[in-house]
């Protein structure tokens, strides 16, 4: 009897767990990276172009994803973007407010990414996806508590080749064009890969890829003639005072008199320089927001200090003050101060900062931060547009945080502003990136409305910006200084100013139409018992 011995191959060893896990981590890691690239495109870094590969990567991450996956991936992208961008909000109050705000903004982005994933299956999907992002920004700029527009893609494009589009359709069109180009780059890369793999590409796909990249670039080139810094109404010599603060952080206001004295002293020093012929006599002078936190209507000593400084320089001066009425909320006010007549006009800040100038849901907010009670008395918003006539120049007034809001800036120009002033106080945020992010907003606003913009800041960076967005003078941070410059005055209105919110409304409708189309296709596909046709090829 004989037996045949056969060998049995052992079963293959299971793949290491790490190999199974790695493919699942690629998209989440790419989502975080895309958000980080969006952040890196913002000032003070001159890397505006990083926004394009950032959106190309985000488009790949979200391509044809289901809603739940898109929400999670979008949240990661939003955190990669907002956590570093808003780090300055925790500069003095600790990480909890910073993390809460960054998470709230990231959730907005996450919801928008669900929409982007939905429309990624449509023909010409980059157009629909860019419109959805723009709609998401519009909502974020309005709710809750009046909105928080910080982080608009347009505000990272102050030095960009796309900036002329701000004069055509404002920040919404600028955002749309940049996002469209980023998504278009992804579609172009897909078609190149398809051609290498198959040797053929459908003509419609080629057209879609080419158009989504070419249209934003061509539109930016076509909008170049709208950017004009020539003086239509002559020029004005303006001075911006940066008096500095006694200390960094939240406690700078504990020496309110020192802040006032610093600005008065620097104004009087400027007056001496004028007499010595070192600098020209300014037609008017701009002090920053909160340059007098002592109410000059109630404090005779503060009034005398301001009077002496304004009389010394001999020019109408805008003073940033906190008014403390007997009843009702505080007022963050800009006062028009005449060297002979004293205070002759006021503007109350209309867009006030939640959790900074007033405290919504105070009892709930107190759970997260003990600093809530630093705001012992809330500020109230003004209701009137601010335009001062300073020595014959109509100066539109936008106080600090308001520069982020389209309507706040546009209203001043539509009410006759020939120049825009943005008095600001950034001392609370130390040497963080906040002041550079805000300065970039003013550069975009200059082009958007074709106006010179002057930004006096308590602690810096103060700047003078021409209507083409160029910064011609600026200060260093936390140093007393005064900028004096001759700026062009203009009265014509750019298309963006004339159209107002219309471009944003059109893009919002485009987004809604795309979302409706995507929803209808999905419903029809489920009824047919099969997946709907996808125009987007497999992700590379």
C-alpha positions in Angstrom: 0.0 0.0 0.0 1.4 3.3 -0.9 0.4 6.9 0.0 0.9 10.0 -1.9 1.9 13.0 0.1 0.5 16.3 -1.1 1.6 19.6 0.1 -1.0 22.1 1.1 -0.1 25.8 0.6 -0.7 27.8 3.8 -3.4 30.5 3.5 -2.0 33.9 2.6 -1.2 36.0 5.6 -3.7 38.7 6.2 -2.6 42.2 5.1 -1.1 44.2 7.8 -3.7 46.4 9.5 -1.8 49.5 8.6 -2.2 48.7 4.9 -5.9 48.5 5.3 -6.0 51.7 7.3 -3.9 53.8 5.0 -6.3 54.1 2.0 -9.0 55.3 4.4 -6.7 58.1 5.7 -5.8 59.5 2.3 -8.9 61.6 1.8 -9.1 62.9 5.4 -5.4 63.9 5.3 -6.0 65.6 1.9 -9.0 67.4 3.4 -6.9 68.8 6.2 -4.1 69.7 3.7 -6.6 71.6 1.4 -7.8 73.7 4.4 -4.2 74.4 5.4 -3.4 75.5 1.9 -6.4 78.0 2.0 -5.0 79.4 5.2 -1.5 79.7 3.8 -2.9 81.8 0.9 -3.9 84.6 3.3 -1.7 87.5 4.5 0.9 88.1 5.8 2.2 85.5 3.4 2.4 86.5 -0.3 1.1 83.1 -1.4 -2.3 83.9 -2.7 -1.9 81.4 -5.5 -2.0 78.5 -3.0 -5.7 78.9 -3.0 -5.9 77.3 -6.4 -4.3 73.9 -5.7 -6.1 74.1 -2.3 -9.5 74.1 -4.0 -8.3 71.6 -6.6 -7.4 69.2 -3.8 -10.7 69.9 -2.0 -12.6 69.1 -5.2 -10.9 65.8 -5.4 -11.6 65.0 -1.8 -15.3 65.7 -2.2 -15.8 64.3 -5.6 -19.0 62.1 -5.7 -18.9 61.6 -1.9 -22.1 60.9 -0.1 -23.5 63.5 2.3 -22.2 62.0 5.5 -18.7 61.6 4.1 -18.7 65.1 2.6 -19.8 66.5 6.0 -16.9 64.9 7.8 -14.3 65.7 5.1 -15.6 69.2 4.9 -15.3 69.6 8.6 -11.7 68.5 8.4 -11.0 71.0 5.6 -12.8 73.7 7.5 -10.7 73.1 10.7 -7.5 73.0 8.6 -8.5 76.4 7.3 -10.1 78.2 10.3 -8.0 76.9 13.2 -4.8 78.6 12.1 -6.6 81.6 10.5 -8.5 82.6 13.6 -5.7 81.7 16.1 -5.5 85.4 17.0 -9.0 85.3 18.7 -7.4 83.4 21.6 -4.4 85.7 21.9 -5.5 87.0 25.3 -8.5 85.0 26.3 -7.2 81.5 25.9 -8.0 78.6 23.6 -11.7 78.0 24.3 -13.2 81.1 22.4 -10.7 80.4 19.6 -11.6 76.8 19.3 -15.4 77.5 19.6 -15.3 80.1 16.8 -13.1 78.0 14.5 -15.4 75.0 15.0 -18.5 77.1 14.3 -17.0 78.5 11.1 -15.7 75.0 10.1 -19.2 73.6 10.5 -20.5 76.2 8.0 -17.8 75.0 5.5 -18.7 71.4 6.2 -22.4 72.0 5.3 -21.3 73.8 2.1 -19.1 70.8 1.3 -22.2 68.5 1.3 -23.5 70.7 -1.5 -20.2 70.7 -3.4 -20.2 66.9 -3.3 -23.7 66.8 -4.5 -23.1 69.0 -7.5 -19.8 67.3 -8.4 -21.8 64.8 -10.4 -23.3 67.4 -12.7 -22.0 68.6 -16.1 -19.7 71.6 -15.8 -19.6 70.8 -12.0 -16.9 73.4 -11.2 -19.4 76.3 -11.9 -22.0 74.8 -9.6 -19.4 74.0 -6.9 -17.9 77.5 -6.9 -21.4 78.9 -6.7 -22.2 76.7 -3.7 -19.0 77.9 -1.9 -20.0 81.5 -2.6 -23.5 80.9 -1.2 -21.9 79.3 1.9 -19.8 82.4 2.4 -22.9 84.6 2.0 -24.7 82.7 4.8 -21.7 82.7 7.1 -21.4 86.5 6.7 -25.0 87.0 7.9 -25.8 84.4 10.6 -25.6 84.0 13.6 -25.4 87.3 15.5 -25.0 89.3 12.3 -22.5 86.9 10.7 -18.7 86.6 10.6 -17.3 87.2 7.1 -13.7 86.6 8.2 -12.0 84.1 6.0 -13.8 85.1 2.8 -11.6 83.8 0.0 -11.7 87.2 -1.6 -9.8 88.7 1.4 -6.8 86.5 0.7 -6.5 87.9 -2.8 -5.2 91.4 -2.1 -2.1 90.8 -4.2 -3.7 88.4 -6.6 -4.0 88.5 -10.4 -7.8 88.1 -9.8 -8.1 91.3 -7.7 -9.6 93.5 -10.6 -12.7 91.3 -10.4 -13.5 93.0 -7.1 -14.3 96.2 -9.1 -16.6 94.2 -11.4 -18.7 92.2 -8.9 -17.4 92.8 -5.4 -16.0 90.2 -3.1 -18.6 87.5 -4.1 -17.5 87.6 -7.7 -13.9 87.6 -6.7 -14.4 84.5 -4.5 -16.4 82.7 -7.1 -13.8 83.2 -9.8 -10.9 82.0 -7.6 -12.8 79.0 -6.4 -14.0 78.2 -10.0 -10.4 78.3 -11.3 -9.2 76.0 -8.5 -11.9 73.4 -9.2 -11.3 73.9 -12.9 -7.6 72.9 -12.5 -8.8 69.6 -11.0 -11.1 69.0 -14.0 -8.2 69.9 -16.4 -5.9 67.4 -14.6 -8.6 64.7 -14.9 -8.9 65.2 -18.6 -5.1 65.1 -19.1 -5.0 61.8 -17.2 -7.9 60.4 -19.2 -6.1 61.3 -22.4 -2.9 59.6 -21.3 -4.9 56.5 -20.3 -7.2 56.2 -23.3 -5.9 58.5 -26.0 -9.2 60.2 -26.3 -11.2 62.7 -24.4 -14.8 63.7 -25.1 -14.9 67.2 -26.6 -17.5 68.3 -24.0 -15.1 67.4 -21.2 -12.3 69.3 -22.8 -14.5 72.4 -23.2 -15.6 72.1 -19.6 -12.1 71.9 -18.3 -10.8 74.7 -20.5 -13.7 77.1 -19.8 -13.6 76.7 -16.0 -10.0 77.8 -16.0 -10.0 80.3 -18.8 -13.1 82.2 -17.9 -11.9 83.5 -14.5 -8.5 84.4 -15.9 -10.0 86.2 -19.0 -12.5 88.0 -16.8 -9.8 89.3 -14.5 -7.8 90.6 -17.5 -11.0 92.2 -18.9 -11.6 93.9 -15.6 -8.2 95.5 -15.4 -9.4 98.8 -17.0 -11.8 99.2 -14.0 -8.9 99.6 -11.7 -8.0 103.3 -11.8 -6.2 105.4 -9.2 -6.2 108.7 -11.1 -7.7 111.7 -9.1 -11.1 112.6 -10.4 -11.8 115.2 -7.8 -8.3 116.4 -7.1 -6.3 115.2 -4.1 -6.3 115.5 -0.3 -3.4 115.5 2.1 -4.4 113.2 5.0 -2.7 112.3 8.2 -3.2 109.0 10.1 -2.1 109.0 13.7 -0.9 105.9 15.5 -0.3 106.8 19.1 0.3 103.3 20.4 -1.0 101.7 23.6 0.7 101.4 27.0 0.6 97.6 27.0 -0.5 94.7 24.8 -3.6 92.7 25.3 -7.0 93.1 26.9 -5.7 95.3 29.7 -4.6 98.2 27.5 -7.9 99.9 28.3 -7.0 100.0 32.0 -4.8 103.0 31.1 -7.4 104.8 29.0 -5.9 108.2 29.7 -2.5 107.0 28.5 -4.0 105.9 25.2 -5.6 109.3 24.7 -2.4 111.1 25.7 -0.3 109.0 23.3 -2.5 110.1 20.4 -2.7 113.7 21.4 1.1 113.8 21.9 1.8 112.3 18.5 -0.6 114.8 16.9 1.1 117.7 18.6 4.5 116.3 17.4 3.1 116.2 13.9 2.1 119.8 14.2 5.6 120.7 15.1 6.9 118.8 12.1 4.5 120.7 9.9 5.8 124.0 11.3 9.4 122.9 10.7 8.6 122.1 7.1 9.3 118.4 7.5 5.9 117.3 6.3 3.1 119.1 4.5 0.1 120.5 6.4 -2.7 117.8 6.3 -6.2 118.8 5.2 -7.6 116.5 7.8 -6.4 114.0 10.4 -7.6 110.5 11.3 -7.3 109.0 14.8 -8.0 105.3 15.4 -10.9 103.6 16.9 -10.8 103.7 20.8 -8.1 106.5 20.7 -10.2 108.1 23.4 -12.0 105.6 25.6 -12.8 108.5 27.9 -16.1 110.1 26.8 -15.1 113.6 25.8 -18.8 114.7 26.2 -18.7 113.7 29.9 -15.1 114.1 30.8 -13.9 117.8 30.6 -10.2 116.8 31.0 -10.4 114.4 27.9 -12.1 117.1 25.9 -9.4 119.6 26.7 -6.7 117.1 25.7 -8.4 116.6 22.3 -9.0 120.3 21.8 -5.4 121.2 22.3 -4.2 118.5 19.9 -6.7 119.4 17.2 -6.0 123.1 17.6 -2.3 122.4 17.4 -2.6 120.6 14.0 -5.2 123.1 12.8 -7.2 120.6 10.8 -10.5 118.8 11.3 -9.8 115.5 13.0 -11.8 112.2 13.4 -11.6 110.9 17.0 -12.4 107.4 17.9 -14.2 107.5 21.3 -16.4 105.4 23.6 -19.6 107.3 24.6 -21.1 106.4 27.9 -24.7 107.7 28.1 -26.5 107.5 31.5 -28.9 104.9 30.1 -28.8 102.4 27.3 -25.8 100.7 25.7 -22.4 102.2 25.1 -21.5 103.6 21.7 -18.4 103.0 19.7 -18.3 106.4 18.0 -16.2 108.4 15.6 -16.4 112.2 16.3 -15.8 114.9 13.8 -13.7 117.4 15.7 -13.2 120.9 14.3 -10.2 123.0 15.6 -12.5 126.0 16.2 -15.9 124.5 17.0 -15.0 121.2 18.7 -17.2 118.2 18.1 -19.6 118.8 15.2 -20.7 115.3 14.1 -20.7 111.7 15.1 -20.9 108.2 13.5 -21.8 105.2 15.6 -20.4 101.8 14.6 -23.2 99.8 12.9 -21.7 96.3 12.8 -20.6 95.6 16.4 -18.6 92.5 17.3 -20.5 89.7 19.2 -18.7 88.4 22.2 -16.3 91.4 22.0 -18.5 94.6 22.1 -21.6 92.9 23.2 -22.3 89.6 24.8 -25.1 87.4 23.4 -26.2 84.5 25.6 -24.1 85.9 28.4 -25.0 83.1 30.9 -24.1 80.4 28.4 -20.9 82.1 27.3 -19.8 82.4 30.9 -19.6 78.6 31.1 -16.8 78.6 28.5 -14.8 81.6 29.5 -14.5 83.7 32.6 -13.5 86.7 30.4 -17.2 87.1 29.5 -17.7 89.6 32.3 -15.0 91.9 31.0 -17.8 93.1 28.8 -19.8 94.6 31.7 -21.9 96.9 29.6 -22.9 96.1 26.1 -22.3 98.3 23.1 -25.2 99.1 20.9 -25.2 99.5 17.1 -25.7 102.7 15.2 -28.2 103.1 12.4 -26.9 105.8 10.1 -24.2 105.6 7.4 -21.1 107.6 8.3 -19.8 110.2 5.9 -18.0 113.3 7.3 -17.2 116.4 5.3 -13.7 117.1 6.2 -12.2 120.3 4.7 -14.4 119.8 1.6 -13.6 116.0 1.3 -16.4 113.5 1.8 -14.9 110.8 3.9 -16.7 107.5 4.3 -16.3 105.9 7.7 -15.9 102.2 8.4 -14.9 101.3 11.9 -12.5 98.3 12.2 -14.6 95.1 12.2 -17.0 96.7 9.7 -14.4 96.4 6.9 -15.4 92.7 6.6 -19.0 93.5 5.7 -19.8 94.4 2.1 -22.8 96.6 2.9 -20.9 98.7 5.5 -18.3 99.8 3.1 -20.5 100.1 0.0 -23.0 102.3 1.8 -20.3 105.0 2.5 -19.4 105.2 -1.2 -23.0 105.3 -2.3 -23.6 108.2 0.2 -20.9 110.2 -1.5 -17.6 109.1 0.1 -14.6 110.2 -2.0 -12.2 108.4 0.3 -12.7 105.6 2.9 -11.3 105.7 6.4 -11.1 102.6 8.5 -10.1 103.6 12.1 -9.2 100.4 13.9 -8.0 99.1 17.3 -6.1 95.8 17.1 -4.2 96.1 20.4 -6.2 93.3 22.0 -4.7 90.8 19.5 -1.0 91.6 20.1 1.4 90.9 17.3 -0.8 88.2 15.7 -1.7 88.0 12.0 -5.1 89.7 12.6 -3.9 93.2 11.7 -2.5 91.9 8.4 -5.7 90.0 7.5 -7.7 93.1 8.2 -5.3 95.3 6.2 -5.8 93.0 3.2 -9.6 93.6 3.5 -9.0 97.3 3.1 -6.8 96.7 0.0 -9.6 94.7 -1.6 -12.2 97.4 -0.6 -10.0 100.0 -2.3 -10.2 98.2 -5.6 -13.8 97.1 -5.2 -15.0 100.7 -4.9 -12.2 102.7 -6.6 -11.3 104.7 -3.5 -8.2 105.5 -1.5 -8.4 103.9 1.9 -6.7 105.2 5.0 -6.3 102.9 8.0 -5.3 104.5 11.3 -4.7 101.8 14.0 -4.0 102.4 17.7 -1.0 100.0 17.7 -0.5 99.2 14.0 -0.4 98.4 11.2 -1.6 101.8 10.0 -1.6 102.3 6.2 -2.4 104.5 3.3 -3.8 102.5 0.3 -4.4 103.8 -3.2 -7.5 103.0 -5.3 -5.6 100.2 -7.1 -5.0 98.4 -3.8 -1.3 99.4 -3.5 -0.1 100.2 0.0 2.0 103.4 -0.3 2.8 103.9 3.3 2.5 101.8 6.5 3.7 101.8 10.0 5.4 99.2 12.2 3.5 97.5 15.0 3.4 99.0 18.6 5.4 102.2 17.7 4.0 105.7 17.8 3.9 107.1 14.3 2.1 109.4 11.9 1.5 108.9 8.2 1.0 111.9 5.9 0.2 111.3 2.3 -1.5 113.0 -0.7 -4.2 110.7 -1.9 -6.4 110.8 -5.0 -10.1 111.6 -4.5 -12.7 109.9 -6.7 -16.4 110.0 -7.1 -17.2 107.6 -9.9 -18.8 104.3 -9.0 -17.4 100.9 -10.0 -19.8 98.3 -11.4 -19.4 96.5 -8.1 -20.6 99.6 -6.2 -23.5 100.1 -8.6 -24.6 96.5 -8.6 -24.5 96.2 -4.8 -25.6 92.7 -3.6 -26.9 91.7 -7.1 -23.8 89.6 -8.1 -24.0 87.7 -4.8 -27.7 87.1 -5.3 -27.2 85.8 -8.9 -24.5 83.4 -7.7 -26.7 82.2 -4.8 -29.5 81.4 -7.3 -27.0 79.6 -9.4 -26.0 77.5 -6.4 -29.6 76.8 -5.5 -30.3 75.8 -9.1 -27.3 73.4 -9.1 -28.4 71.8 -5.8 -31.9 71.4 -7.1 -30.7 69.8 -10.2 -28.4 67.4 -8.3 -31.3 66.5 -5.9 -33.7 65.8 -8.8 -31.1 63.5 -10.5 -30.5 61.6 -7.3 -34.3 61.1 -6.7 -34.8 60.0 -10.3 -31.9 57.6 -10.0 -33.3 56.0 -6.9 -36.7 55.6 -8.6 -35.0 53.9 -11.5 -33.2 51.6 -9.1 -29.8 52.5 -10.3 -27.2 55.2 -9.8 -27.6 58.3 -11.9 -25.1 59.0 -14.6 -22.1 60.8 -13.4 -20.4 63.4 -15.5 -17.4 63.5 -13.2 -14.8 60.9 -14.1 -13.2 58.8 -11.4 -11.0 60.7 -9.2 -7.3 60.4 -10.1 
